[in-house]
Amino acid sequence: MSDCPRLGPDGKCNGLYYGFACIKDKCKMEDREASCPHCIGGDYCLKYGRFGCVGPSNCATKEDYLTYIRKARDRALI
């Protein structure tokens, strides 16, 4: 990932991990974009026009998408 388009001139990430040092092969941004045709920028869903990429197996319908987002949010609050 040394040729990462999201690596700024200061060596920090301008993408999903904005402001932090590049974590190279541990970065999940490339994995998300490669696995989901609707995901851009690492975390924006073109299909539903919202931030929060949930992966192609969780976004068949808008209800599936929102359910996944709610569950992830609830897990984060615990």
mmCIF file of the N, C-alpha and C atoms, coordinates in Angstrom:
data_MODEL
# 
_entry.id   MODEL 
# 
loop_
_atom_site.group_PDB 
_atom_site.id 
_atom_site.type_symbol 
_atom_site.label_atom_id 
_atom_site.label_alt_id 
_atom_site.label_comp_id 
_atom_site.label_asym_id 
_atom_site.label_entity_id 
_atom_site.label_seq_id 
_atom_site.pdbx_PDB_ins_code 
_atom_site.Cartn_x 
_atom_site.Cartn_y 
_atom_site.Cartn_z 
_atom_site.occupancy 
_atom_site.B_iso_or_equiv 
_atom_site.pdbx_formal_charge 
_atom_site.auth_seq_id 
_atom_site.auth_comp_id 
_atom_site.auth_asym_id 
_atom_site.auth_atom_id 
_atom_site.pdbx_PDB_model_num 
ATOM 1   N N  . MET A 1 1  ? 0.812   -1.195 0.000  1.00 0.00 ? 1  MET A N  1 
ATOM 2   C CA . MET A 1 1  ? 0.000   0.000  0.000  1.00 0.00 ? 1  MET A CA 1 
ATOM 3   C C  . MET A 1 1  ? 0.850   1.252  0.000  1.00 0.00 ? 1  MET A C  1 
ATOM 4   N N  . SER A 1 2  ? 2.097   1.144  -0.368 1.00 0.00 ? 2  SER A N  1 
ATOM 5   C CA . SER A 1 2  ? 2.965   2.310  -0.381 1.00 0.00 ? 2  SER A CA 1 
ATOM 6   C C  . SER A 1 2  ? 2.512   3.335  -1.407 1.00 0.00 ? 2  SER A C  1 
ATOM 7   N N  . ASP A 1 3  ? 1.766   2.907  -2.421 1.00 0.00 ? 3  ASP A N  1 
ATOM 8   C CA . ASP A 1 3  ? 1.270   3.837  -3.424 1.00 0.00 ? 3  ASP A CA 1 
ATOM 9   C C  . ASP A 1 3  ? -0.192  4.217  -3.152 1.00 0.00 ? 3  ASP A C  1 
ATOM 10  N N  . CYS A 1 4  ? -0.589  4.220  -1.905 1.00 0.00 ? 4  CYS A N  1 
ATOM 11  C CA . CYS A 1 4  ? -1.971  4.512  -1.513 1.00 0.00 ? 4  CYS A CA 1 
ATOM 12  C C  . CYS A 1 4  ? -2.357  5.930  -1.928 1.00 0.00 ? 4  CYS A C  1 
ATOM 13  N N  . PRO A 1 5  ? -3.460  6.073  -2.650 1.00 0.00 ? 5  PRO A N  1 
ATOM 14  C CA . PRO A 1 5  ? -3.888  7.411  -3.074 1.00 0.00 ? 5  PRO A CA 1 
ATOM 15  C C  . PRO A 1 5  ? -4.386  8.278  -1.921 1.00 0.00 ? 5  PRO A C  1 
ATOM 16  N N  . ARG A 1 6  ? -4.596  7.682  -0.763 1.00 0.00 ? 6  ARG A N  1 
ATOM 17  C CA . ARG A 1 6  ? -5.092  8.436  0.392  1.00 0.00 ? 6  ARG A CA 1 
ATOM 18  C C  . ARG A 1 6  ? -3.991  8.889  1.342  1.00 0.00 ? 6  ARG A C  1 
ATOM 19  N N  . LEU A 1 7  ? -2.735  8.591  0.977  1.00 0.00 ? 7  LEU A N  1 
ATOM 20  C CA . LEU A 1 7  ? -1.609  8.977  1.814  1.00 0.00 ? 7  LEU A CA 1 
ATOM 21  C C  . LEU A 1 7  ? -1.197  10.401 1.481  1.00 0.00 ? 7  LEU A C  1 
ATOM 22  N N  . GLY A 1 8  ? -1.293  11.282 2.460  1.00 0.00 ? 8  GLY A N  1 
ATOM 23  C CA . GLY A 1 8  ? -0.959  12.679 2.258  1.00 0.00 ? 8  GLY A CA 1 
ATOM 24  C C  . GLY A 1 8  ? 0.538   12.924 2.233  1.00 0.00 ? 8  GLY A C  1 
ATOM 25  N N  . PRO A 1 9  ? 0.949   14.115 1.816  1.00 0.00 ? 9  PRO A N  1 
ATOM 26  C CA . PRO A 1 9  ? 2.374   14.442 1.748  1.00 0.00 ? 9  PRO A CA 1 
ATOM 27  C C  . PRO A 1 9  ? 3.060   14.406 3.117  1.00 0.00 ? 9  PRO A C  1 
ATOM 28  N N  . ASP A 1 10 ? 2.284   14.528 4.178  1.00 0.00 ? 10 ASP A N  1 
ATOM 29  C CA . ASP A 1 10 ? 2.843   14.476 5.528  1.00 0.00 ? 10 ASP A CA 1 
ATOM 30  C C  . ASP A 1 10 ? 2.951   13.045 6.056  1.00 0.00 ? 10 ASP A C  1 
ATOM 31  N N  . GLY A 1 11 ? 2.573   12.052 5.223  1.00 0.00 ? 11 GLY A N  1 
ATOM 32  C CA . GLY A 1 11 ? 2.644   10.657 5.637  1.00 0.00 ? 11 GLY A CA 1 
ATOM 33  C C  . GLY A 1 11 ? 1.432   10.203 6.430  1.00 0.00 ? 11 GLY A C  1 
ATOM 34  N N  . LYS A 1 12 ? 0.423   11.060 6.544  1.00 0.00 ? 12 LYS A N  1 
ATOM 35  C CA . LYS A 1 12 ? -0.780  10.705 7.292  1.00 0.00 ? 12 LYS A CA 1 
ATOM 36  C C  . LYS A 1 12 ? -1.927  10.376 6.334  1.00 0.00 ? 12 LYS A C  1 
ATOM 37  N N  . CYS A 1 13 ? -2.865  9.604  6.851  1.00 0.00 ? 13 CYS A N  1 
ATOM 38  C CA . CYS A 1 13 ? -3.996  9.139  6.054  1.00 0.00 ? 13 CYS A CA 1 
ATOM 39  C C  . CYS A 1 13 ? -5.012  10.256 5.820  1.00 0.00 ? 13 CYS A C  1 
ATOM 40  N N  . ASN A 1 14 ? -5.494  10.345 4.585  1.00 0.00 ? 14 ASN A N  1 
ATOM 41  C CA . ASN A 1 14 ? -6.550  11.296 4.246  1.00 0.00 ? 14 ASN A CA 1 
ATOM 42  C C  . ASN A 1 14 ? -7.862  10.572 3.973  1.00 0.00 ? 14 ASN A C  1 
ATOM 43  N N  . GLY A 1 15 ? -7.928  9.309  4.341  1.00 0.00 ? 15 GLY A N  1 
ATOM 44  C CA . GLY A 1 15 ? -9.115  8.496  4.096  1.00 0.00 ? 15 GLY A CA 1 
ATOM 45  C C  . GLY A 1 15 ? -9.814  8.112  5.380  1.00 0.00 ? 15 GLY A C  1 
ATOM 46  N N  . LEU A 1 16 ? -10.133 6.830  5.508  1.00 0.00 ? 16 LEU A N  1 
ATOM 47  C CA . LEU A 1 16 ? -10.886 6.300  6.650  1.00 0.00 ? 16 LEU A CA 1 
ATOM 48  C C  . LEU A 1 16 ? -10.214 6.611  7.987  1.00 0.00 ? 16 LEU A C  1 
ATOM 49  N N  . TYR A 1 17 ? -8.887  6.616  8.006  1.00 0.00 ? 17 TYR A N  1 
ATOM 50  C CA . TYR A 1 17 ? -8.148  6.866  9.250  1.00 0.00 ? 17 TYR A CA 1 
ATOM 51  C C  . TYR A 1 17 ? -7.515  8.257  9.212  1.00 0.00 ? 17 TYR A C  1 
ATOM 52  N N  . TYR A 1 18 ? -8.271  9.228  8.759  1.00 0.00 ? 18 TYR A N  1 
ATOM 53  C CA . TYR A 1 18 ? -7.796  10.599 8.551  1.00 0.00 ? 18 TYR A CA 1 
ATOM 54  C C  . TYR A 1 18 ? -7.004  11.128 9.749  1.00 0.00 ? 18 TYR A C  1 
ATOM 55  N N  . GLY A 1 19 ? -5.834  11.653 9.439  1.00 0.00 ? 19 GLY A N  1 
ATOM 56  C CA . GLY A 1 19 ? -5.013  12.285 10.458 1.00 0.00 ? 19 GLY A CA 1 
ATOM 57  C C  . GLY A 1 19 ? -4.051  11.358 11.169 1.00 0.00 ? 19 GLY A C  1 
ATOM 58  N N  . PHE A 1 20 ? -4.227  10.057 10.981 1.00 0.00 ? 20 PHE A N  1 
ATOM 59  C CA . PHE A 1 20 ? -3.349  9.088  11.633 1.00 0.00 ? 20 PHE A CA 1 
ATOM 60  C C  . PHE A 1 20 ? -2.277  8.620  10.661 1.00 0.00 ? 20 PHE A C  1 
ATOM 61  N N  . ALA A 1 21 ? -1.239  8.036  11.189 1.00 0.00 ? 21 ALA A N  1 
ATOM 62  C CA . ALA A 1 21 ? -0.195  7.467  10.340 1.00 0.00 ? 21 ALA A CA 1 
ATOM 63  C C  . ALA A 1 21 ? -0.767  6.305  9.542  1.00 0.00 ? 21 ALA A C  1 
ATOM 64  N N  . CYS A 1 22 ? -0.228  6.080  8.379  1.00 0.00 ? 22 CYS A N  1 
ATOM 65  C CA . CYS A 1 22 ? -0.683  4.994  7.507  1.00 0.00 ? 22 CYS A CA 1 
ATOM 66  C C  . CYS A 1 22 ? -0.430  3.651  8.192  1.00 0.00 ? 22 CYS A C  1 
ATOM 67  N N  . ILE A 1 23 ? -1.434  2.786  8.211  1.00 0.00 ? 23 ILE A N  1 
ATOM 68  C CA . ILE A 1 23 ? -1.287  1.469  8.839  1.00 0.00 ? 23 ILE A CA 1 
ATOM 69  C C  . ILE A 1 23 ? -1.113  0.360  7.799  1.00 0.00 ? 23 ILE A C  1 
ATOM 70  N N  . LYS A 1 24 ? -0.855  0.760  6.586  1.00 0.00 ? 24 LYS A N  1 
ATOM 71  C CA . LYS A 1 24 ? -0.509  -0.128 5.481  1.00 0.00 ? 24 LYS A CA 1 
ATOM 72  C C  . LYS A 1 24 ? -1.461  -1.300 5.297  1.00 0.00 ? 24 LYS A C  1 
ATOM 73  N N  . ASP A 1 25 ? -0.964  -2.527 5.395  1.00 0.00 ? 25 ASP A N  1 
ATOM 74  C CA . ASP A 1 25 ? -1.780  -3.703 5.089  1.00 0.00 ? 25 ASP A CA 1 
ATOM 75  C C  . ASP A 1 25 ? -2.878  -3.979 6.109  1.00 0.00 ? 25 ASP A C  1 
ATOM 76  N N  . LYS A 1 26 ? -2.904  -3.251 7.218  1.00 0.00 ? 26 LYS A N  1 
ATOM 77  C CA . LYS A 1 26 ? -3.967  -3.418 8.209  1.00 0.00 ? 26 LYS A CA 1 
ATOM 78  C C  . LYS A 1 26 ? -5.180  -2.552 7.874  1.00 0.00 ? 26 LYS A C  1 
ATOM 79  N N  . CYS A 1 27 ? -5.047  -1.707 6.875  1.00 0.00 ? 27 CYS A N  1 
ATOM 80  C CA . CYS A 1 27 ? -6.117  -0.775 6.502  1.00 0.00 ? 27 CYS A CA 1 
ATOM 81  C C  . CYS A 1 27 ? -7.303  -1.519 5.904  1.00 0.00 ? 27 CYS A C  1 
ATOM 82  N N  . LYS A 1 28 ? -8.487  -1.251 6.419  1.00 0.00 ? 28 LYS A N  1 
ATOM 83  C CA . LYS A 1 28 ? -9.705  -1.911 5.946  1.00 0.00 ? 28 LYS A CA 1 
ATOM 84  C C  . LYS A 1 28 ? -10.352 -1.164 4.782  1.00 0.00 ? 28 LYS A C  1 
ATOM 85  N N  . MET A 1 29 ? -9.883  0.032  4.479  1.00 0.00 ? 29 MET A N  1 
ATOM 86  C CA . MET A 1 29 ? -10.506 0.824  3.421  1.00 0.00 ? 29 MET A CA 1 
ATOM 87  C C  . MET A 1 29 ? -10.454 0.104  2.075  1.00 0.00 ? 29 MET A C  1 
ATOM 88  N N  . GLU A 1 30 ? -9.292  -0.405 1.722  1.00 0.00 ? 30 GLU A N  1 
ATOM 89  C CA . GLU A 1 30 ? -9.155  -1.074 0.433  1.00 0.00 ? 30 GLU A CA 1 
ATOM 90  C C  . GLU A 1 30 ? -10.033 -2.317 0.376  1.00 0.00 ? 30 GLU A C  1 
ATOM 91  N N  . ASP A 1 31 ? -10.134 -3.057 1.476  1.00 0.00 ? 31 ASP A N  1 
ATOM 92  C CA . ASP A 1 31 ? -10.964 -4.256 1.520  1.00 0.00 ? 31 ASP A CA 1 
ATOM 93  C C  . ASP A 1 31 ? -12.427 -3.917 1.266  1.00 0.00 ? 31 ASP A C  1 
ATOM 94  N N  . ARG A 1 32 ? -12.908 -2.851 1.877  1.00 0.00 ? 32 ARG A N  1 
ATOM 95  C CA . ARG A 1 32 ? -14.321 -2.479 1.714  1.00 0.00 ? 32 ARG A CA 1 
ATOM 96  C C  . ARG A 1 32 ? -14.614 -2.091 0.278  1.00 0.00 ? 32 ARG A C  1 
ATOM 97  N N  . GLU A 1 33 ? -13.764 -1.260 -0.294 1.00 0.00 ? 33 GLU A N  1 
ATOM 98  C CA . GLU A 1 33 ? -14.008 -0.798 -1.654 1.00 0.00 ? 33 GLU A CA 1 
ATOM 99  C C  . GLU A 1 33 ? -13.930 -1.943 -2.650 1.00 0.00 ? 33 GLU A C  1 
ATOM 100 N N  . ALA A 1 34 ? -13.035 -2.887 -2.404 1.00 0.00 ? 34 ALA A N  1 
ATOM 101 C CA . ALA A 1 34 ? -12.889 -4.015 -3.317 1.00 0.00 ? 34 ALA A CA 1 
ATOM 102 C C  . ALA A 1 34 ? -14.077 -4.968 -3.211 1.00 0.00 ? 34 ALA A C  1 
ATOM 103 N N  . SER A 1 35 ? -14.666 -5.086 -2.020 1.00 0.00 ? 35 SER A N  1 
ATOM 104 C CA . SER A 1 35 ? -15.731 -6.062 -1.829 1.00 0.00 ? 35 SER A CA 1 
ATOM 105 C C  . SER A 1 35 ? -17.132 -5.520 -2.092 1.00 0.00 ? 35 SER A C  1 
ATOM 106 N N  . CYS A 1 36 ? -17.294 -4.218 -2.160 1.00 0.00 ? 36 CYS A N  1 
ATOM 107 C CA . CYS A 1 36 ? -18.629 -3.650 -2.352 1.00 0.00 ? 36 CYS A CA 1 
ATOM 108 C C  . CYS A 1 36 ? -18.632 -2.629 -3.489 1.00 0.00 ? 36 CYS A C  1 
ATOM 109 N N  . PRO A 1 37 ? -19.392 -2.886 -4.538 1.00 0.00 ? 37 PRO A N  1 
ATOM 110 C CA . PRO A 1 37 ? -19.416 -1.958 -5.673 1.00 0.00 ? 37 PRO A CA 1 
ATOM 111 C C  . PRO A 1 37 ? -20.104 -0.628 -5.354 1.00 0.00 ? 37 PRO A C  1 
ATOM 112 N N  . HIS A 1 38 ? -20.812 -0.547 -4.242 1.00 0.00 ? 38 HIS A N  1 
ATOM 113 C CA . HIS A 1 38 ? -21.522 0.681  -3.873 1.00 0.00 ? 38 HIS A CA 1 
ATOM 114 C C  . HIS A 1 38 ? -20.714 1.577  -2.946 1.00 0.00 ? 38 HIS A C  1 
ATOM 115 N N  . CYS A 1 39 ? -19.587 1.081  -2.445 1.00 0.00 ? 39 CYS A N  1 
ATOM 116 C CA . CYS A 1 39 ? -18.801 1.801  -1.445 1.00 0.00 ? 39 CYS A CA 1 
ATOM 117 C C  . CYS A 1 39 ? -17.719 2.647  -2.098 1.00 0.00 ? 39 CYS A C  1 
ATOM 118 N N  . ILE A 1 40 ? -17.695 3.930  -1.768 1.00 0.00 ? 40 ILE A N  1 
ATOM 119 C CA . ILE A 1 40 ? -16.612 4.797  -2.237 1.00 0.00 ? 40 ILE A CA 1 
ATOM 120 C C  . ILE A 1 40 ? -16.004 5.516  -1.042 1.00 0.00 ? 40 ILE A C  1 
ATOM 121 N N  . GLY A 1 41 ? -14.765 5.877  -1.179 1.00 0.00 ? 41 GLY A N  1 
ATOM 122 C CA . GLY A 1 41 ? -14.096 6.612  -0.116 1.00 0.00 ? 41 GLY A CA 1 
ATOM 123 C C  . GLY A 1 41 ? -13.952 5.831  1.167  1.00 0.00 ? 41 GLY A C  1 
ATOM 124 N N  . GLY A 1 42 ? -14.184 4.539  1.106  1.00 0.00 ? 42 GLY A N  1 
ATOM 125 C CA . GLY A 1 42 ? -14.030 3.713  2.284  1.00 0.00 ? 42 GLY A CA 1 
ATOM 126 C C  . GLY A 1 42 ? -15.243 3.615  3.178  1.00 0.00 ? 42 GLY A C  1 
ATOM 127 N N  . ASP A 1 43 ? -16.129 4.605  3.129  1.00 0.00 ? 43 ASP A N  1 
ATOM 128 C CA . ASP A 1 43 ? -17.256 4.561  4.063  1.00 0.00 ? 43 ASP A CA 1 
ATOM 129 C C  . ASP A 1 43 ? -18.513 5.266  3.557  1.00 0.00 ? 43 ASP A C  1 
ATOM 130 N N  . TYR A 1 44 ? -18.647 5.493  2.254  1.00 0.00 ? 44 TYR A N  1 
ATOM 131 C CA . TYR A 1 44 ? -19.849 6.136  1.735  1.00 0.00 ? 44 TYR A CA 1 
ATOM 132 C C  . TYR A 1 44 ? -20.564 5.171  0.811  1.00 0.00 ? 44 TYR A C  1 
ATOM 133 N N  . CYS A 1 45 ? -21.835 4.940  1.091  1.00 0.00 ? 45 CYS A N  1 
ATOM 134 C CA . CYS A 1 45 ? -22.653 4.015  0.304  1.00 0.00 ? 45 CYS A CA 1 
ATOM 135 C C  . CYS A 1 45 ? -23.405 4.777  -0.782 1.00 0.00 ? 45 CYS A C  1 
ATOM 136 N N  . LEU A 1 46 ? -23.047 4.523  -2.040 1.00 0.00 ? 46 LEU A N  1 
ATOM 137 C CA . LEU A 1 46 ? -23.743 5.163  -3.162 1.00 0.00 ? 46 LEU A CA 1 
ATOM 138 C C  . LEU A 1 46 ? -25.166 4.645  -3.322 1.00 0.00 ? 46 LEU A C  1 
ATOM 139 N N  . LYS A 1 47 ? -25.385 3.386  -2.976 1.00 0.00 ? 47 LYS A N  1 
ATOM 140 C CA . LYS A 1 47 ? -26.698 2.763  -3.147 1.00 0.00 ? 47 LYS A CA 1 
ATOM 141 C C  . LYS A 1 47 ? -27.767 3.475  -2.316 1.00 0.00 ? 47 LYS A C  1 
ATOM 142 N N  . TYR A 1 48 ? -27.421 3.821  -1.052 1.00 0.00 ? 48 TYR A N  1 
ATOM 143 C CA . TYR A 1 48 ? -28.394 4.465  -0.175 1.00 0.00 ? 48 TYR A CA 1 
ATOM 144 C C  . TYR A 1 48 ? -28.048 5.913  0.143  1.00 0.00 ? 48 TYR A C  1 
ATOM 145 N N  . GLY A 1 49 ? -26.948 6.427  -0.428 1.00 0.00 ? 49 GLY A N  1 
ATOM 146 C CA . GLY A 1 49 ? -26.586 7.825  -0.251 1.00 0.00 ? 49 GLY A CA 1 
ATOM 147 C C  . GLY A 1 49 ? -26.320 8.210  1.196  1.00 0.00 ? 49 GLY A C  1 
ATOM 148 N N  . ARG A 1 50 ? -25.625 7.319  1.908  1.00 0.00 ? 50 ARG A N  1 
ATOM 149 C CA . ARG A 1 50 ? -25.350 7.560  3.329  1.00 0.00 ? 50 ARG A CA 1 
ATOM 150 C C  . ARG A 1 50 ? -23.933 7.118  3.671  1.00 0.00 ? 50 ARG A C  1 
ATOM 151 N N  . PHE A 1 51 ? -23.401 7.699  4.725  1.00 0.00 ? 51 PHE A N  1 
ATOM 152 C CA . PHE A 1 51 ? -22.133 7.214  5.249  1.00 0.00 ? 51 PHE A CA 1 
ATOM 153 C C  . PHE A 1 51 ? -22.415 5.954  6.048  1.00 0.00 ? 51 PHE A C  1 
ATOM 154 N N  . GLY A 1 52 ? -21.552 4.988  5.886  1.00 0.00 ? 52 GLY A N  1 
ATOM 155 C CA . GLY A 1 52 ? -21.711 3.714  6.559  1.00 0.00 ? 52 GLY A CA 1 
ATOM 156 C C  . GLY A 1 52 ? -21.767 2.600  5.545  1.00 0.00 ? 52 GLY A C  1 
ATOM 157 N N  . CYS A 1 53 ? -20.622 2.042  5.205  1.00 0.00 ? 53 CYS A N  1 
ATOM 158 C CA . CYS A 1 53 ? -20.571 0.925  4.271  1.00 0.00 ? 53 CYS A CA 1 
ATOM 159 C C  . CYS A 1 53 ? -20.742 -0.360 5.078  1.00 0.00 ? 53 CYS A C  1 
ATOM 160 N N  . VAL A 1 54 ? -21.761 -1.137 4.760  1.00 0.00 ? 54 VAL A N  1 
ATOM 161 C CA . VAL A 1 54 ? -22.068 -2.344 5.532  1.00 0.00 ? 54 VAL A CA 1 
ATOM 162 C C  . VAL A 1 54 ? -21.726 -3.627 4.790  1.00 0.00 ? 54 VAL A C  1 
ATOM 163 N N  . GLY A 1 55 ? -21.232 -3.512 3.589  1.00 0.00 ? 55 GLY A N  1 
ATOM 164 C CA . GLY A 1 55 ? -20.876 -4.685 2.799  1.00 0.00 ? 55 GLY A CA 1 
ATOM 165 C C  . GLY A 1 55 ? -22.052 -5.213 2.007  1.00 0.00 ? 55 GLY A C  1 
ATOM 166 N N  . PRO A 1 56 ? -21.783 -5.844 0.876  1.00 0.00 ? 56 PRO A N  1 
ATOM 167 C CA . PRO A 1 56 ? -22.857 -6.279 -0.023 1.00 0.00 ? 56 PRO A CA 1 
ATOM 168 C C  . PRO A 1 56 ? -23.807 -7.311 0.569  1.00 0.00 ? 56 PRO A C  1 
ATOM 169 N N  . SER A 1 57 ? -23.368 -8.073 1.551  1.00 0.00 ? 57 SER A N  1 
ATOM 170 C CA . SER A 1 57 ? -24.257 -9.087 2.131  1.00 0.00 ? 57 SER A CA 1 
ATOM 171 C C  . SER A 1 57 ? -25.260 -8.491 3.121  1.00 0.00 ? 57 SER A C  1 
ATOM 172 N N  . ASN A 1 58 ? -25.108 -7.219 3.454  1.00 0.00 ? 58 ASN A N  1 
ATOM 173 C CA . ASN A 1 58 ? -26.003 -6.587 4.430  1.00 0.00 ? 58 ASN A CA 1 
ATOM 174 C C  . ASN A 1 58 ? -26.833 -5.440 3.850  1.00 0.00 ? 58 ASN A C  1 
ATOM 175 N N  . CYS A 1 59 ? -26.866 -5.312 2.530  1.00 0.00 ? 59 CYS A N  1 
ATOM 176 C CA . CYS A 1 59 ? -27.587 -4.155 1.982  1.00 0.00 ? 59 CYS A CA 1 
ATOM 177 C C  . CYS A 1 59 ? -28.525 -4.501 0.834  1.00 0.00 ? 59 CYS A C  1 
ATOM 178 N N  . ALA A 1 60 ? -29.094 -5.679 0.871  1.00 0.00 ? 60 ALA A N  1 
ATOM 179 C CA . ALA A 1 60 ? -30.031 -6.072 -0.189 1.00 0.00 ? 60 ALA A CA 1 
ATOM 180 C C  . ALA A 1 60 ? -31.213 -5.107 -0.256 1.00 0.00 ? 60 ALA A C  1 
ATOM 181 N N  . THR A 1 61 ? -31.727 -4.711 0.909  1.00 0.00 ? 61 THR A N  1 
ATOM 182 C CA . THR A 1 61 ? -32.820 -3.746 0.965  1.00 0.00 ? 61 THR A CA 1 
ATOM 183 C C  . THR A 1 61 ? -32.411 -2.613 1.910  1.00 0.00 ? 61 THR A C  1 
ATOM 184 N N  . LYS A 1 62 ? -33.127 -1.514 1.828  1.00 0.00 ? 62 LYS A N  1 
ATOM 185 C CA . LYS A 1 62 ? -32.814 -0.397 2.720  1.00 0.00 ? 62 LYS A CA 1 
ATOM 186 C C  . LYS A 1 62 ? -33.046 -0.803 4.177  1.00 0.00 ? 62 LYS A C  1 
ATOM 187 N N  . GLU A 1 63 ? -34.051 -1.626 4.427  1.00 0.00 ? 63 GLU A N  1 
ATOM 188 C CA . GLU A 1 63 ? -34.316 -2.098 5.792  1.00 0.00 ? 63 GLU A CA 1 
ATOM 189 C C  . GLU A 1 63 ? -33.153 -2.952 6.315  1.00 0.00 ? 63 GLU A C  1 
ATOM 190 N N  . ASP A 1 64 ? -32.597 -3.832 5.460  1.00 0.00 ? 64 ASP A N  1 
ATOM 191 C CA . ASP A 1 64 ? -31.421 -4.619 5.854  1.00 0.00 ? 64 ASP A CA 1 
ATOM 192 C C  . ASP A 1 64 ? -30.270 -3.693 6.213  1.00 0.00 ? 64 ASP A C  1 
ATOM 193 N N  . TYR A 1 65 ? -30.055 -2.698 5.372  1.00 0.00 ? 65 TYR A N  1 
ATOM 194 C CA . TYR A 1 65 ? -28.980 -1.741 5.580  1.00 0.00 ? 65 TYR A CA 1 
ATOM 195 C C  . TYR A 1 65 ? -29.144 -1.012 6.914  1.00 0.00 ? 65 TYR A C  1 
ATOM 196 N N  . LEU A 1 66 ? -30.332 -0.461 7.143  1.00 0.00 ? 66 LEU A N  1 
ATOM 197 C CA . LEU A 1 66 ? -30.575 0.304  8.368  1.00 0.00 ? 66 LEU A CA 1 
ATOM 198 C C  . LEU A 1 66 ? -30.526 -0.582 9.615  1.00 0.00 ? 66 LEU A C  1 
ATOM 199 N N  . THR A 1 67 ? -31.002 -1.822 9.510  1.00 0.00 ? 67 THR A N  1 
ATOM 200 C CA . THR A 1 67 ? -30.928 -2.749 10.634 1.00 0.00 ? 67 THR A CA 1 
ATOM 201 C C  . THR A 1 67 ? -29.478 -3.006 11.010 1.00 0.00 ? 67 THR A C  1 
ATOM 202 N N  . TYR A 1 68 ? -28.628 -3.227 10.012 1.00 0.00 ? 68 TYR A N  1 
ATOM 203 C CA . TYR A 1 68 ? -27.217 -3.462 10.280 1.00 0.00 ? 68 TYR A CA 1 
ATOM 204 C C  . TYR A 1 68 ? -26.587 -2.237 10.955 1.00 0.00 ? 68 TYR A C  1 
ATOM 205 N N  . ILE A 1 69 ? -26.900 -1.044 10.458 1.00 0.00 ? 69 ILE A N  1 
ATOM 206 C CA . ILE A 1 69 ? -26.368 0.201  11.031 1.00 0.00 ? 69 ILE A CA 1 
ATOM 207 C C  . ILE A 1 69 ? -26.821 0.340  12.488 1.00 0.00 ? 69 ILE A C  1 
ATOM 208 N N  . ARG A 1 70 ? -28.102 0.078  12.755 1.00 0.00 ? 70 ARG A N  1 
ATOM 209 C CA . ARG A 1 70 ? -28.621 0.181  14.132 1.00 0.00 ? 70 ARG A CA 1 
ATOM 210 C C  . ARG A 1 70 ? -27.916 -0.793 15.074 1.00 0.00 ? 70 ARG A C  1 
ATOM 211 N N  . LYS A 1 71 ? -27.749 -2.036 14.627 1.00 0.00 ? 71 LYS A N  1 
ATOM 212 C CA . LYS A 1 71 ? -27.086 -3.040 15.465 1.00 0.00 ? 71 LYS A CA 1 
ATOM 213 C C  . LYS A 1 71 ? -25.636 -2.648 15.739 1.00 0.00 ? 71 LYS A C  1 
ATOM 214 N N  . ALA A 1 72 ? -24.950 -2.152 14.728 1.00 0.00 ? 72 ALA A N  1 
ATOM 215 C CA . ALA A 1 72 ? -23.554 -1.722 14.915 1.00 0.00 ? 72 ALA A CA 1 
ATOM 216 C C  . ALA A 1 72 ? -23.483 -0.543 15.892 1.00 0.00 ? 72 ALA A C  1 
ATOM 217 N N  . ARG A 1 73 ? -24.423 0.376  15.770 1.00 0.00 ? 73 ARG A N  1 
ATOM 218 C CA . ARG A 1 73 ? -24.469 1.532  16.685 1.00 0.00 ? 73 ARG A CA 1 
ATOM 219 C C  . ARG A 1 73 ? -24.742 1.076  18.115 1.00 0.00 ? 73 ARG A C  1 
ATOM 220 N N  . ASP A 1 74 ? -25.685 0.151  18.267 1.00 0.00 ? 74 ASP A N  1 
ATOM 221 C CA . ASP A 1 74 ? -26.013 -0.359 19.610 1.00 0.00 ? 74 ASP A CA 1 
ATOM 222 C C  . ASP A 1 74 ? -24.831 -1.092 20.235 1.00 0.00 ? 74 ASP A C  1 
ATOM 223 N N  . ARG A 1 75 ? -24.105 -1.863 19.428 1.00 0.00 ? 75 ARG A N  1 
ATOM 224 C CA . ARG A 1 75 ? -22.904 -2.546 19.942 1.00 0.00 ? 75 ARG A CA 1 
ATOM 225 C C  . ARG A 1 75 ? -21.862 -1.538 20.397 1.00 0.00 ? 75 ARG A C  1 
ATOM 226 N N  . ALA A 1 76 ? -21.750 -0.429 19.684 1.00 0.00 ? 76 ALA A N  1 
ATOM 227 C CA . ALA A 1 76 ? -20.754 0.601  20.016 1.00 0.00 ? 76 ALA A CA 1 
ATOM 228 C C  . ALA A 1 76 ? -21.110 1.312  21.318 1.00 0.00 ? 76 ALA A C  1 
ATOM 229 N N  . LEU A 1 77 ? -22.378 1.370  21.650 1.00 0.00 ? 77 LEU A N  1 
ATOM 230 C CA . LEU A 1 77 ? -22.818 2.081  22.862 1.00 0.00 ? 77 LEU A CA 1 
ATOM 231 C C  . LEU A 1 77 ? -22.671 1.243  24.119 1.00 0.00 ? 77 LEU A C  1 
ATOM 232 N N  . ILE A 1 78 ? -22.502 -0.041 23.955 1.00 0.00 ? 78 ILE A N  1 
ATOM 233 C CA . ILE A 1 78 ? -22.419 -0.928 25.136 1.00 0.00 ? 78 ILE A CA 1 
ATOM 234 C C  . ILE A 1 78 ? -21.048 -0.833 25.759 1.00 0.00 ? 78 ILE A C  1 
# 
